[in-house]
């Protein structure tokens, strides 16, 4: 039996667990909003990799609202904040309007609210409704478990060219122990926004599958979450879940708004407790959690215990080779080779915490507590830049966060402590000066001794410590069709950083001019400049020298909706990287997208052809790509060549079949990739096949 048949056989039992069929919503043409695409591009450009954040979970989050739009006439402040599409000032103004004038009779009444411009209304329109949601009590829990929307995904992916890791006459002589196929299986039951349960299974390329090394899939995930069970129980979660606290100084799961074209959208927010449906194997919490609503107080408590991949340190003098410590946590989730399998589930990570909050009118206060425990000590390799990073078995963090709305001012922030006494603080102010001007200011000061394992605040660094900075952003609406987005960010690192062997400073500036014609045309031109320090070694010097490099990007983009079925997108982007060592690099990219989708035809497609030419990897350019349903990719374009892809989607009632073919063809390379991923030749081709059934 082939691997694919084994996967398919697992699906045969799934429909037996539900008893009533529901109709699917027409969400097969779902795409992430353009401002979210921009933020993801900026996020990955700053990290320099596309694997450190699973943004597919973000797409699933927004798609839930597309299938079950949020009722604006019943939504609370937290419900609207969880969407992540409006500012707190806009939400408060809307709730005041609803309180004074009653329920909306048309979504276009939102135009009467001064802080809600047309662009903001268009942003939420696909995900919101004025219809009433069903009023489901706790006595209907059994009904919610058996009725609603059920969804099965089956996806496979493969690189067609032979990669070095799979070479050899049999698997024993190959570096990778499994096939190059990637498999993804997901079942999910959803009842509006009130109940969700399901499971996710995944095998990555190169991982063993149904053999001696791995008797099944490599990754298993299960979640159950119910909301609004009664007056006091706001939510409960079992299995895998995600927690967010404050502004992310001690914990924030999933995607957090960062620097991008939506320059005023930098505040962390949303529900503190969410189900976890991602395939990121390093960031889930596994256990139980509950949120209680005790007006005006609210409490969220949780406990998690899970295995983590880690670089294990073995006692060589012990005949049983017992684990004595670990030097790093592995975040890739890949278990393809013998060393990677040896690191799998090497340590046990326990996490407990709570958020206790008070909310009264426009004031919100929270105290957050988090404790992490490992079964073995975390002992890093000692390097100059990581002298103050966490080491040991236990780490406790405490924080206080606040948000206060006064007229058109929103004051917010968080101050956190780690158990070594170090402090981190982040405080911001958002001002709606008028219907036409929004302004945001954010200051952060994170001690170089501050320690937090799950922190993801708004900072320049990838590690939440050793940074002081000031961010200023503004969006200016010249008229309903023309606006300017601008930000400036300045930061300082008081201590050494990875690849920066001295204290350093940096700055980043951004400006975008956007022309927008309602649901017809969007075009913009943007410029970004970034200055930061990095080590460089020149003239065979035995030591690194610190140089300040400058990276500049110029982008021109046009998104033209020809009619209801056809959309064209064009982009031209230039980049330039300069440093004091004269190691300069330049590049450009040009692409054309065609998007076809029709409510009357079962076929929809997206395609792109892109030409790129950069001097090296330093001048790489990131560009968001449409993919198969609820899947997204943002690859770096570098060197010289052509990249193209074609996505086809066929919908037959509740069954959706999809395929994707992508290929990158380099002009000057004799091989693509390195290590076990190396391909002999100048092309890399990947195919994806996906089946979705809704019942």
Protein Blocks (a to p, Z undefined) as FASTA:
>chain_A
ZZklmmmmmmmmmmmmpcbdcddddfklgccdfklmmmmmmmmmmnopaklbcfklmmmm
mmmmmmmccdfklpcfklmmmnopacfklmmmmmmmmmmnopafbfklmmmpmklcfklm
mmmmmmgcfbdcddddfklmmmmmmgccddddddddddfbdcfklgcjbfklpmblbdfb
dcdddddddehjlbccdddddddehiaehifklgcdfbdcdddddehkbmmlmbdcehjd
dddehjhpmocghjdddddfklmlmbgedjfbdcdfbfbfklcccdddddddddfbdcdd
ddddddddddddddfkbmnlpafbdfbdcfklpafbfklmmmgokbccddddddddddeh
jaccdddddddddfbdcdddddfklmmgcedjbdcdddddddddehjaccdddddddfko
pacddddddddfbfkbccddddddddfkbccfkbccddfblbdghiacddddddddfblm
bccdddddddddfbdcehiabdcdddddddddddddehkbccddddddddddddddeehi
abdcddddddddddddddddfblmbccdddddddddddfkopacdddddddddddddfkb
cbdcdddddddddfblmlgccddddddehiacddddehjdddddddddddehjaccdddd
dddddfkbcbecehjlbcgdjbdcdddddddddZZ
